[in-house]
């Protein structure tokens, strides 16, 4: 329950920089994609919103940051960057939480509403 509350706060605070489609995400962060790699491969609006917030407020501020892929492999997310493994794991754990929420569940819908609603 605590993670959902934290996600709610993060989405509310940074809604203006949240990206919700892979094309937009890859375009915005193309300078950080390692040559020969494809970047974001998860087409879930909440995953994209959280990932874009993490990138904008944390990852891209790190010197030498690059990423090659963010994808699902064997049912779990994988984040490949030039940053220390623990940083990738932080984002993976949040992505996995979102991906394993049932999309019909009210918690998923509430989180999705935060990034799509204009008058919060």
C-alpha positions as CSV (number, residue, x, y, z in Angstrom):
1,X,0.0,0.0,0.0
2,X,2.9,2.4,0.8
3,X,4.3,2.0,-2.7
4,X,0.9,2.9,-4.3
5,X,0.8,6.1,-2.2
6,X,4.3,7.0,-3.2
7,X,3.5,6.4,-6.8
8,X,0.4,8.6,-6.5
9,X,2.5,11.4,-5.0
10,X,5.2,11.1,-7.7
11,X,2.7,11.1,-10.5
12,X,0.9,14.1,-9.1
13,X,4.1,16.1,-8.5
14,X,5.6,15.4,-11.9
15,X,2.5,14.9,-14.1
16,X,3.7,17.6,-16.4
17,X,6.8,15.7,-17.4
18,X,5.2,12.2,-17.6
19,X,5.3,10.6,-21.0
20,X,2.8,7.9,-21.8
21,X,3.8,6.3,-25.1
22,X,7.0,4.7,-26.3
23,X,7.5,6.8,-29.4
24,X,7.4,10.0,-27.3
25,X,9.7,8.4,-24.7
26,X,12.3,7.3,-27.2
27,X,12.2,10.6,-29.0
28,X,12.7,12.6,-25.8
29,X,15.6,10.4,-24.6
30,X,17.2,9.5,-27.9
31,X,20.5,11.2,-27.0
32,X,20.8,8.7,-24.1
33,X,20.1,5.5,-26.1
34,X,23.3,3.6,-26.7
35,X,24.0,3.2,-30.4
36,X,22.5,0.1,-32.0
37,X,19.9,-0.3,-29.3
38,X,16.1,0.3,-29.3
39,X,15.4,1.9,-25.9
40,X,12.0,1.6,-24.4
41,X,10.0,-1.6,-25.2
42,X,7.2,-1.5,-22.6
43,X,4.0,0.0,-23.9
44,X,2.2,0.6,-20.6
45,X,1.2,4.3,-19.8
46,X,2.0,4.0,-16.1
47,X,5.4,2.3,-16.7
48,X,6.2,5.0,-19.2
49,X,5.1,7.8,-16.9
50,X,7.2,6.6,-14.0
51,X,10.2,5.8,-16.2
52,X,10.1,9.3,-17.7
53,X,9.9,10.8,-14.3
54,X,12.8,8.8,-13.1
55,X,14.8,9.6,-16.2
56,X,14.1,13.3,-16.0
57,X,14.6,13.8,-12.2
58,X,17.4,11.3,-11.6
59,X,19.0,9.2,-14.3
60,X,19.8,11.9,-16.9
61,X,21.4,14.0,-14.1
62,X,24.1,11.3,-13.7
63,X,27.3,11.9,-15.6
64,X,27.7,9.6,-18.6
65,X,24.2,8.1,-18.4
66,X,23.1,6.0,-21.3
67,X,20.6,3.2,-21.6
68,X,20.2,0.4,-24.1
69,X,16.9,-1.2,-23.3
70,X,13.9,-1.2,-20.9
71,X,11.9,-4.4,-21.6
72,X,10.1,-7.3,-20.2
73,X,12.0,-10.6,-20.1
74,X,10.4,-13.8,-18.7
75,X,7.6,-11.8,-17.0
76,X,9.9,-9.2,-15.3
77,X,11.3,-5.9,-16.4
78,X,14.9,-5.4,-17.2
79,X,16.5,-2.0,-17.2
80,X,19.9,-1.8,-18.9
81,X,21.9,1.4,-18.3
82,X,25.4,2.6,-17.7
83,X,24.4,3.3,-14.1
84,X,25.2,1.1,-11.1
85,X,23.0,-2.1,-10.9
86,X,21.2,-1.0,-7.8
87,X,19.8,2.1,-9.6
88,X,18.5,-0.1,-12.4
89,X,17.0,-2.5,-9.8
90,X,15.1,0.4,-8.2
91,X,13.3,1.2,-11.5
92,X,12.8,-2.5,-12.3
93,X,11.0,-3.1,-9.0
94,X,8.6,-0.2,-9.5
95,X,8.0,-1.3,-13.1
96,X,7.3,-4.9,-12.0
97,X,4.9,-3.7,-9.4
98,X,2.9,-1.7,-12.0
99,X,3.0,-4.6,-14.6
100,X,1.7,-7.0,-12.1
101,X,-1.2,-4.9,-11.0
102,X,-4.4,-6.2,-12.7
103,X,-5.3,-3.5,-15.2
104,X,-8.9,-3.8,-14.1
105,X,-8.0,-3.2,-10.5
106,X,-9.1,0.1,-9.1
107,X,-5.5,1.0,-7.9
108,X,-4.3,0.8,-11.5
109,X,-7.2,2.9,-12.7
110,X,-6.6,5.5,-10.0
111,X,-2.9,5.8,-10.9
112,X,-3.7,6.1,-14.6
113,X,-6.3,8.8,-13.9
114,X,-3.6,10.9,-12.2
115,X,-1.6,11.2,-15.4
116,X,-4.5,11.6,-17.8
117,X,-6.6,14.0,-15.8
118,X,-6.0,17.7,-16.5
119,X,-7.4,19.4,-13.4
120,X,-5.8,17.8,-10.4
